[in-house]
Amino acid sequence: MPILRAEPNIYPENLLAEEDISGLNRSWKAVYTKSRQEKALARHLHQTEVPFFLPLIPKDNLIRGKQVRSLLPLFTNYAFMFCTDIERVTAMKSNRIISILDVEDEQQLVTDLNQINQLIVADVPLSIESQISTGQMVRIKSGAFEGFEGTVIDRTKKTRLLIAVNYLQQGVSIEIEDYMLEVI
């Protein structure tokens, strides 16, 4: 059972069913939110009746010996709006947004989001796949090791990052979530 009752993650419910979005005075935007503000932004957009989609997936946790299900954003720090310019300003007033990105191929985005939504509704286990690949130089962008640089040596369930001491031709590796990394 969820800690809190499930809140709307799409408004209106038929948002992704729209076949042809051309000619409407709205456009799709990818919204990059402040850290851990995706759901709060979704609540704000729902209250102000701005069309949005926030893909959420269930995650089971054990808290004080009890199994608890949480709903987490599929794409950390991202939500999607279908808005007018006035609604974009309304969203910015929530003070939960870092930037709003224009979408070049809106029809493709709607198709992709619709497919993701269908997978979520079907309760298929999903995991994010990033574009970070083995051999790339990366920098840790958050957490206790922020600023560390290294080479990705393995990508299985978690990313294994090699921090090398080149002079000694040796190094150590750590497991780290790929969302904490940026390619350099």
N, C-alpha and C positions, 0 to 999 in steps of 0.2 A: 504494500500500500504506500502511496506517496506521502511525504512529510506534509505537504500542503495539497489541497485539491488542485487538479489539473486546470490550468488557465488556457484560454484560447491561444493557439500558436499560429492561427491563420484568421484573417478577417478581410472581407466576408468569407464564409465557408466555401463559396464557389469561385474564389479568386483565381485559382489555377485552371479552372475549367474554361476560361475565356479562350475561344478559338482564335479570334483575330483581334489583336490589340491595336492595330493601326487606326488612325482617325480619332482615337480618344484623346482627350486633352491631358492625359496622365502618361507618365513614363516610369519604367522600372529603374530602381536605384539599389545598389549594394551599399549597405550601411555598415561602416566599421565603428563598433562601439567601444566605449571605455571598458576596461577589464571587468568581467563578471556583471555587466549591465544589460545583457541581451534580453532577459525576461522582464526587467523593469522597463526597458524601452518598449517591449511588446505590450505591456500593460498600458503604458502611456498612449501608444498608437491606437490600441483598442478603445480606450476611453474617449479619445478625440476623433474616432471613426476614420482613421487613416488606414487604407488597405495595406496589409503586410503579411509576410510569411516568415516564421522563425522555425526552422526544422529542429525538432527536439527528439532525442532518443532516450529510452529508459536505461538506467544504470542501477543495479542492485548493490546495496551496501549493507554491512553489518554494523549497527549502532547499538551499543549497550546490549549486545546479545540478540537484538531483534533485526530481522530482515526488513530493510526499508528500500523502497524504489524511488529514485529521483529521476526527474526529467532534465537532461542536460542538452545544451545546444550542440547540434551536430557539427557546425562550423564555429569554432571559438571566435568570439568578437564580431560575428557577422549576422545580420538580418537582412531582409529584402523588403522594400517598399514599392508600391505602385501608386505614385502620388502626383499631385499638381505642384506647382511652385509654391503656392500658399501652404499646402500640407507639408512640404519639405521644411519650410520655415517653422511650422508648428512642431515638427519632429525635433528640430534643432533646439527648440526652447526647452526640451526635456533635460538638457545638460547631461546627456548620457552618450552623446555621439562625438567621435573624433573626426570622422570625415564621411562624406556621402559621395559614392563613386557612380558615374554614369555608366550605363550598360549599352554597349554598341549593338549587339544582336539580341534584342529583347525577346523575340520569338523563340530563339534557341534557349535563352534563360528560362522562359516559362516552361518549355518542354522538359528541360533538365530538372527544374524544381518540381514539376508534376511527377516525374518518374521517381525522384527522391521521396516525395510525399507518399506515393503508392507503396514504396518499399517500407517506409515507416509504418504505414497503416497495416501492412501485411505482417508486421512484427518480425521482419528479417533482421538478423544481427548485422549491424553495419560498423565499419571502421573507416576512419579517414586515411586516405592515401595521399601523402604529400609528394612534391616533385623533388625532394631531396633524395639523392641516390648515392650508392656506395662510391667512394673515391672523392667526393666533393669536400672542399674546404668550407667549414661552417663556423659560426660564432654563436655562443649561447646568449640569447637575448633577454632571459629572465631567470629568476631563481637565485639560489646561493652561488652558482658558478657563473653568473652573468659576466660577459666579457671574455670568458675563456674561448680559445680557438682550437680547432682540431680538424681531423679528417674522419669522415664517416667510413667505418670499416665493415659494418654489417647492418642490414635492415631486415629484421624478421618481425617479431611482435613489437619489439622496441628498437630504437636506433642505438647502435653501439658507436660511441664516439672515441677516437683515439687521440689522446693528448701526448704528443711526443716531445722528448728531449733530443733534438736532432744531433747535438754534439756527441751524445752517448750512443746514438742509434738505438735507443730503447724508448719505451713509453708505457703508459697505462691507459686502460680504457674504462669508460663508464657507460651505463645504460641510461638513456635520457629520452624523454618524449620528444618527437620531432617538432611539435608546435613551439618548443622552446628554442628552436634553432633558426638561424637565417644564413643563407648562402653568402659567402664572401668572395 
